Structure formats: C-alpha cells, structure tokens
Amino acid sequence: MNSGRTKIVIVLLALAVLVLGGVVFWQGRHAGHDHVAGDEAKVQYTCGMHPFIIQDEPGLCPICGMRLTPMRADAPSAPAERRIRHWVSPMDPTYVRDEPGQDYMGHDLVPVYVDGAAPGQIVIDPVTIQNLGLRTEIAQVRDIARTVRTVGRIDYDEARQYSVNSKIEGWIEKLHVRETGRQVRRGEPLLEIYSPELVAAQQEFLLAVRNRNNLSGQSRNGFAAGADRLMEAARTRLRYWDISEEQIARIERTGEVQKTMTLHAPASGVVTERMVFEGMAVMGGMELFRLADLSRVWVIAEIYEFDLPWLREGQRATVELPYAPGVSLPARVDFIYPYLEGMTRTQRVRLELDNPRRELRPEMFVNVRLEAAAKEGVVAVPVNAVLYSGTGQRVFVHLGDGRFEPRSIQVGLQSEDGWIEVVSGVREGEIVVTSAQFMLDSESRLQEAVQKMLQPRVHEPPQVHDDHDDLDDLFN
C-alpha cells in the first residue's frame, strides 16, 4: 500500500517538472522572438554625404544640414565593413584626430570610413544621388556656333558728308535754301554773297579780257602771250573762290560786273545744318551749310567683350527694322574699330547699307544679327556643368559606382544652344554632372581640407650653437 502511494507521488512530481520546464522554455523562446522582431523593426537614419553620421531618429545632418535618409534593413553596418580613416568632430569638420575622443566642445568624435575612392574622389550611395536630383550629360564632339544679337544705330556715311564754306569775306544778300532737312541737288544754288574782293576780281578779269581782245588782231608776239596769261590768271582766281564756269562765262560775254555771286551745292544731299541768315556778315573760312548724302548709310553696332572672338571683318549680318516686323536687310561687317567705348565697354562695329528709298534715317535704332562661322569638331559640355571659382573652372566627372571626381578644365567658345568648348581636362565620352554639383564641390573641398590637415608636418631639427665659436666671434 505504501509502495503504491510512493509510485503515484513520484509520477506526479515528474509530470509537474515536465510542465514547468515546458512553460519556461516557451516563455524564453517567445521572448527571443520578440527581441529579434524589435531589432528588425528598428530603423536608423544616415546622411548620404557623410555616411558615418547614424542616428536612431530622423533629422538633419549636423555637418552639412541635409535631411537624413533611412538605412535599408538589409544593409550591412558601415563600421563593420569599412576601415576607419580618421575621427572628426560632428560640429567642426576641421577638427580631425587619428584616435577616438572628444573635441574642444565636448562632443564625441565620429569616425570617417575609407570608401575605396581614390584621393580627391567622393563616393555617394544611389539613394542620395536620387534625392539630390543629380543629372549628368556625356561630353561630345560637336560644332560650336553662335549668332551675335545686338542693337545698332543708323549714322551718316562720313565719306558722303560735305561742308559749304566761304573763302572770302562778305555779306549774305540772298538765301536760296532756308531750312534744314531739305534735299538739294549737285549744282543747285545755295546763296548769293556780296564781297568787294569779288567785285575787284571781276573788274580785273574784264580788263584782262579787253586787253587780250585788243591784241588779238596783232601777230602772236610777246605782248599777246602775256595778255593771255593775265586773263587766265584772273579766271583762275575767280574759280578758286568757287565761282562757277557758267558765271565766269556770263561775265566775259556781257562785260558787266555782278554785285553778288552765287555759291552752289558741291554734291547732292540733305541739308543737315544751316549756320547763316540773310544779311549776315561772313568771314573767310566760315562754315555756311552741311550736306549729307543718305543714299548710303552706316550702321554702328555695339558688341560686348565676350563676343569679340566671334567677330570677323566681312562676315554676314542682318539688319531688322523695329517698325517693320519681318523686314530684314542683308549687310556685311565693313570695319571693326580698334578701340572700345570707355563708358559702355563695348566694341563698335560698322556695317554699310544702301538706302535708295531713304527708309533708314540717321539716329534710328535697328536690330543686328551677326552670323559667326561655326568652330567644327570640338569637345563640348553643357554650360551648367562648369563651376567657376576664381580664375579657374572645374567639372565633376561621374566615374561609375557612385564615384565622382573633380576635374580642372580650360574652356573656350560658348554656343548659343547651351554648350561650351572644353580645350583641356575632359575627353569625349566622359560623363559630367550638370546639376547639384555645388553639393559635390562642397564635399570635395571639405575632403581636400581634411587631407591637408592630416599631412605630417616637417619639423626642422634645432640648430646647435657652438658656444666656443660664439666667443671667438665676440672677441674677433
């Protein structure tokens, strides 16, 4: 009886132990699953430009201020796969140390890992590249052409301007042309002038004519030849005072002295200036009228300095009239002035245009297009790919696998369709960055500064002074 109870007690104790062990095992397994699930659900955030910045919550990078991006759950831990290059302060990127510690502000130094890039290159993960909106373009061989557009001003042809002046002293008795802007023809009378010198010159001419006529019936002796020379000298004197041949012939035919003599237009043109009035006294050499022939005019165009490489004498141009849309006149560059305008810092270019219908009037503004010859077969990149810093230019070349290299280049001519010639620094087929390169430039310069700070300084050995030599120098 006692042995039967003992067996029952032993069986119950065994069952209790088995049940208790199962409960403990099930709780431990369940707790382990919860821990793993919690680790898998935990998301960390990092900076695409500075991958060593890792935080448990979203926010901004303490170095560059970019928004932190979530790390992939299957991504390996950065410190576990990358070798630490140096340690840097999260608040001051120039504070670099070879070992972990704290900066002068008490912040813990963060590691900077070696990403496998060559010196000077930077590496960015694909997620950050997409977030930055980074775009690229292939450097290609193409023709560089440009049409220079500017504004021109109609001006007088300097070779077709004339000045009418008086060669003697006198008084204006009558004006035949009384207003400016009037069109006159060559030989048309302009004014009548009275001058005592002209009256005396006419009298001398008539005396010479009578003397020659009196000796005309005699044999050709020395007196007759002298009379001829005297008459020709008087005729030449009148001619030099702008007395026309018709007036001289009339004086010789009538034998009468004219009180006033008429001055005629030396060429056809428009009266641009009139400086005399009726009854006005004039002096020898005084300017009376200005005439300009408008059958051919000049166009003076202003070109900025950066367009000077596109200018050539003889190149084709087109002149457009603002008041007549669709009307264009063909022209050519006739002359490039050898100096710049001091006030506007522009280059003056001269074009010549025929103006048979007088449509082009001086001081009128027109639009000018200069068709420059294309430069063929040059390596070119988009203009927005070039960063200008000081006296140099640089681009960022995409090497693949998220690697970017800053490249110093030398640029040439720029076309009107957004491409610029690369003289050196980039080869055909290389990929250049055309947007968000300012962020790449900031990171590149930061790494360059860090590398300079990590370079070991060369300490010069202290100079050893010989006290004995100093004493010798003192007493010598």
HELIX and SHEET records of a PDB file:
HELIX    1   1 ASN A    2  ALA A   41  1                                  40    
HELIX    2   2 ALA A   78  GLU A   81  1                                   4    
HELIX    3   3 PRO A  126  LEU A  132  1                                   7    
HELIX    4   4 GLU A  158  ARG A  160  5                                   3    
HELIX    5   5 PRO A  196  ASN A  214  1                                  19    
HELIX    6   6 GLY A  222  TYR A  240  1                                  19    
HELIX    7   7 GLU A  245  THR A  254  1                                  10    
HELIX    8   8 GLU A  305  TRP A  310  5                                   6    
HELIX    9   9 VAL A  383  ALA A  385  5                                   3    
HELIX   10  10 GLN A  437  LEU A  454  1                                  18    
HELIX   11  11 ASP A  467  PHE A  475  1                                   9    
SHEET    1   A 3 ILE A  54  GLN A  55  0                                        
SHEET    2   A 3 TYR A  45  THR A  46 -1                                        
SHEET    3   A 3 THR A  69  PRO A  70 -1                                        
SHEET    1   B 3 VAL A  96  ARG A  97  0                                        
SHEET    2   B 3 ILE A  84  VAL A  88 -1                                        
SHEET    3   B 3 VAL A 110  TYR A 113 -1                                        
SHEET    1   C 4 ILE A 122  VAL A 123  0                                        
SHEET    2   C 4 ARG A 403  GLN A 414 -1                                        
SHEET    3   C 4 GLY A 392  GLY A 400 -1                                        
SHEET    4   C 4 LEU A 387  SER A 389 -1                                        
SHEET    1   D 5 ILE A 122  VAL A 123  0                                        
SHEET    2   D 5 ARG A 403  GLN A 414 -1                                        
SHEET    3   D 5 TRP A 419  SER A 424 -1                                        
SHEET    4   D 5 LYS A 375  PRO A 382 -1                                        
SHEET    5   D 5 GLN A 140  ILE A 144 -1                                        
SHEET    1   E 5 ILE A 122  VAL A 123  0                                        
SHEET    2   E 5 ARG A 403  GLN A 414 -1                                        
SHEET    3   E 5 GLY A 392  GLY A 400 -1                                        
SHEET    4   E 5 ILE A 431  VAL A 433 -1                                        
SHEET    5   E 5 THR A 136  ILE A 138 -1                                        
SHEET    1   F 7 THR A 147  TYR A 156  0                                        
SHEET    2   F 7 ARG A 296  TYR A 304 -1                                        
SHEET    3   F 7 THR A 346  ASP A 354 -1                                        
SHEET    4   F 7 SER A 328  LEU A 340 -1                                        
SHEET    5   F 7 ARG A 316  GLU A 320 -1                                        
SHEET    6   F 7 PHE A 365  GLU A 371 -1                                        
SHEET    7   F 7 THR A 147  TYR A 156 -1                                        
SHEET    1   G 4 GLN A 161  ASN A 165  0                                        
SHEET    2   G 4 GLU A 287  ALA A 292 -1                                        
SHEET    3   G 4 GLY A 269  ARG A 274 -1                                        
SHEET    4   G 4 GLN A 183  VAL A 184 -1                                        
SHEET    1   H 4 THR A 260  HIS A 264  0                                        
SHEET    2   H 4 PRO A 189  TYR A 194 -1                                        
SHEET    3   H 4 GLY A 170  LEU A 175 -1                                        
SHEET    4   H 4 ALA A 281  VAL A 282 -1                                        
END                                                                             
